[in-house]
Amino acid sequence: MLARARWSFVAAAVAPLVLTPLLFVAALRGASPPAPLARGTLPAEAYDPAHCTWYCHNHGCPHRPALGRFLAGDDGLFGRTVGALHAAGDAVSPRARGIGYGAVNLVVFCAAWPAGTYALWIVALRQRRALAALRAAGRREVGRSPEAP
């Protein structure tokens, strides 16, 4: 029973590490036309009034925002996040502003954020295992007779 519990913990701990890249690649390859796995430059697409394209990414989005200004506006969460990333990038690489911003962006959103999320996942799995052990111990206590040692 212990080996099965340990195996299920390991499987649950490793699952996000395997599934996330697979889902990411599936989403990239599922687009029409399929996106390349690695890019040398940002794509140059024409503006489409019906939906956002790479034009919006490269030149700023003229579409009506779907999210409220408190999230998507320049003075909202998005704007403050971009501002903080630029400030951190300027501190990291004061002579090459774009390089510093890109490096900090990658560190925060491709390393620190996923690592923190994964750490919380492991904490949740350990707490779940500890609660299951406490429940099992409580069931054993309930089943004992009062005169048993």
WODAHU-V958947 format. One record per residue. N is the residue number from 1. RES is the residue in one letter. PSI is psi in whole degrees, 0 to 359 (none if undefined). OMEGA is omega in whole degrees, -180 to 180 (none if undefined). Layout:
# WODAHU-V958947
<<N & RES & PSI & OMEGA> <N & RES & PSI & OMEGA>>
This chain:
# WODAHU-V958947
<<1 & M & 321 & -179> <2 & L & 320 & 180> <3 & A & 321 & 178> <4 & R & 319 & 179> <5 & A & 319 & 179> <6 & R & 318 & 180> <7 & W & 318 & -180> <8 & S & 325 & 177> <9 & F & 314 & 180> <10 & V & 318 & 180> <11 & A & 317 & 179> <12 & A & 328 & 180> <13 & A & 326 & -177> <14 & V & 335 & -176> <15 & A & 312 & 180> <16 & P & 329 & -180> <17 & L & 333 & 180> <18 & V & 316 & -174> <19 & L & 323 & -177> <20 & T & 308 & 178> <21 & P & 323 & 179> <22 & L & 316 & 178> <23 & L & 323 & 178> <24 & F & 312 & 180> <25 & V & 321 & 179> <26 & A & 320 & 179> <27 & A & 320 & 178> <28 & L & 316 & -176> <29 & R & 342 & -179> <30 & G & 349 & 180> <31 & A & 162 & 178> <32 & S & 112 & -4> <33 & P & 158 & -178> <34 & P & 138 & 179> <35 & A & 146 & 177> <36 & P & 153 & -180> <37 & L & 329 & 178> <38 & A & 139 & -180> <39 & R & 144 & 174> <40 & G & 329 & 180> <41 & T & 167 & 175> <42 & L & 139 & 179> <43 & P & 148 & 176> <44 & A & 107 & 179> <45 & E & 155 & 178> <46 & A & 157 & 177> <47 & Y & 135 & 176> <48 & D & 117 & -177> <49 & P & 342 & -177> <50 & A & 328 & -178> <51 & H & 166 & -179> <52 & C & 142 & 175> <53 & T & 189 & 177> <54 & W & 339 & 175> <55 & Y & 315 & -179> <56 & C & 320 & 179> <57 & H & 317 & -173> <58 & N & 333 & -173> <59 & H & 358 & -174> <60 & G & 142 & -173> <61 & C & 119 & 177> <62 & P & 358 & -179> <63 & H & 159 & 175> <64 & R & 127 & -177> <65 & P & 143 & 178> <66 & A & 335 & 179> <67 & L & 159 & 178> <68 & G & 163 & -179> <69 & R & 332 & -180> <70 & F & 338 & 176> <71 & L & 308 & -169> <72 & A & 344 & -176> <73 & G & 164 & 179> <74 & D & 333 & 178> <75 & D & 3 & 179> <76 & G & 199 & -177> <77 & L & 317 & 180> <78 & F & 311 & -180> <79 & G & 318 & 179> <80 & R & 324 & 178> <81 & T & 314 & 178> <82 & V & 318 & 178> <83 & G & 317 & 179> <84 & A & 321 & 178> <85 & L & 321 & 177> <86 & H & 317 & 180> <87 & A & 316 & 178> <88 & A & 321 & 178> <89 & G & 322 & 177> <90 & D & 325 & 178> <91 & A & 322 & -179> <92 & V & 317 & -176> <93 & S & 80 & -174> <94 & P & 337 & -177> <95 & R & 342 & -180> <96 & A & 89 & -172> <97 & R & 314 & -178> <98 & G & 324 & 180> <99 & I & 315 & 180> <100 & G & 315 & 179> <101 & Y & 313 & -180> <102 & G & 319 & -179> <103 & A & 315 & 180> <104 & V & 320 & 178> <105 & N & 314 & 179> <106 & L & 316 & -179> <107 & V & 315 & -177> <108 & V & 307 & -170> <109 & F & 345 & 179> <110 & C & 348 & -179> <111 & A & 297 & -173> <112 & A & 311 & -179> <113 & W & 309 & 178> <114 & P & 324 & 179> <115 & A & 318 & 177> <116 & G & 318 & 178> <117 & T & 318 & 179> <118 & Y & 320 & 178> <119 & A & 319 & 177> <120 & L & 324 & 177> <121 & W & 315 & 180> <122 & I & 319 & 177> <123 & V & 315 & 179> <124 & A & 319 & 178> <125 & L & 318 & 179> <126 & R & 319 & 178> <127 & Q & 322 & 177> <128 & R & 318 & 178> <129 & R & 320 & 179> <130 & A & 319 & 178> <131 & L & 320 & 178> <132 & A & 320 & 179> <133 & A & 320 & 178> <134 & L & 320 & 177> <135 & R & 316 & 180> <136 & A & 320 & 178> <137 & A & 322 & 178> <138 & G & 322 & 177> <139 & R & 322 & 178> <140 & R & 322 & 179> <141 & E & 320 & -179> <142 & V & 325 & -178> <143 & G & 347 & -179> <144 & R & 148 & 175> <145 & S & 152 & -177> <146 & P & 331 & -178> <147 & E & 354 & 180> <148 & A & 144 & -178> <149 & P & none & none>>
